[in-house]
């Protein structure tokens, strides 16, 4: 409809002007849910506040601090980098495409924590 505001994701690129406060959504899926209050199946969605300067790294560090088992599973032992068992997607893209861990968030992003599967 004319005059309606477009969603932020359609108007801004990562790292552009950011509101003072906004929201992002963290989806925890597959076996990873067991580390965030789930049963290891399906998905859980968390609505998280973001502030100016937040990045996927800062948001995920705050989020996983509430879930010690998830914190241990997601981060390397020194907590400086991501571990190797959980894939992080931002707006359905793996890190390194449009977003990096330190790309400023603009609001309304969906960050997915997807457990990697191994098989033979």
Secondary structure, DSSP 4 states (H G I P E B T S, - for coil): -TTPPPPHHHH--TTS---SEEEEEEEEEGGGGGGTTS-SSSEEEEEEEEETT-BHHHHHHHHHHT-HHHHHHHB-TTSSSB-SSEEEEETTEETTSS--TTSBP-S--EEEEEE-----
